[in-house]
Amino acid sequence: QVQMVESGGGLVQAGGSLRLSCAASGRTISSYAMGWFRQAPGKEREFAAGISRSGTTFYTDSVKGRFTISRDNAKNTVYLQMNSLKPDDTAVYYCAAGVSAGISQKERGYSYWGQGTQVTVSS
């Protein structure tokens, strides 16, 4: 029902910045709360940031103050601006859409997922 494609990942030095984009098609993202999850090598997928249909944002403690999630409904795109990157941020980052007004921190709260984009932060 909703197809999403992430882009903007890559290799960056510690302290640098990246901006991830999630371009959606099929349905307007204005109907969904949106989230960014990440999965580091050997670890479970974890919630990083979310934004409600109304624009309220929420972040996991480890990224708070460094990452900013935003949405541009006119472009049907969600962004994740990542600043002051650390090696611990290295992971595959996934965009997800949930049919809910509010933000969920659980994978169960989202119905549609992108393919992921690799972010690697070197020391």
Secondary structure as UniProt FT lines:
FT   STRAND          3..7
FT   STRAND          10..13
FT   TURN            14..15
FT   STRAND          18..25
FT   HELIX           29..31
FT   STRAND          33..39
FT   TURN            41..42
FT   STRAND          46..51
FT   TURN            53..54
FT   STRAND          57..59
FT   TURN            61..66
FT   STRAND          67..72
FT   TURN            73..76
FT   STRAND          77..82
FT   HELIX           87..89
FT   STRAND          91..98
FT   HELIX           107..109
FT   STRAND          112..113
FT   STRAND          117..122
//
